[in-house]
Amino acid sequence: MIPSEAISNPQVVGAAGMQGLLTMAGLIVAIGAQNALVLRQGLARRHVWPVVALCTVSDWLLTALGVFGLGAVIARSPVWLEVCRYAGAAFLLLYGVRSAWRAWTGPAEALAAAGSVQQLGPTLAATLAMTYLNPHVYLDTVVLMGTLGAQHVGEARVAFVGGAGLASALWFSVLGFGAAVASRWLHQPAVWRAIDAAISGVMLWMAVQLALRPFQL
């Protein structure tokens, strides 16, 4: 732990902020349910700003809760971790099957338009579900980031949370708006089928991993 007398040292604070940024970046870049939703909205060029903002704020909030104490509480509760594991596996399984069904049987035009016709309310509700019903989000932000960030104190702890939030903002912006820029070249129904198939594969793989392997903290 960083000594309390060192918390005002700009180098210590800067190092903590960089640690938060790089650690969070390494955790969120992997494709997951939340990233898949942001990618799909970006490709559809629909409600990108609200989705990116909601994902960023959610990651920042959960990281802050973990760093300032909640992460340690969850990590000490094996029962809670097991509930999160099996509930998350069921959730990811359902999402994966839904994506597979859409890729396999959905009309080509519906695949390309699915993200573009949805209204803002349902889109934000889906974003909240992908964020707060996915145990990987809690494991990454509240438990892992919380445990790491709690090693700092004072201004360094705040800088760690700020760095983590910046990483989330940068990643979701690149994912959502980058996909929006590329969407003009991705209107072919076959591409959307492939995207849904890939998302389904990732979600089903994550569900199996959750169901068969306990969390390793």
Secondary structure, DSSP 8 states (H G I E B T S, - for coil): ---GGGTT-HHHHHHHHHHHHHHHHHHHSS--HHHHHHHHHHHHTSSHHHHHHHHHHHHHHHHHHIIIIIHHHHHT-HHHHHHHHHHHHHHHHHHHHHHHHHHHHS-HHHHHHHHHH--HHHHHHHHHHHHHT-HHHIIIIIIIIHHHHTTS-HHHHHHHHHHHHHHHHHHHHHHHHHHHHHGGG---HHHHHHHHHHHHHHHHHHHHHHHHS----
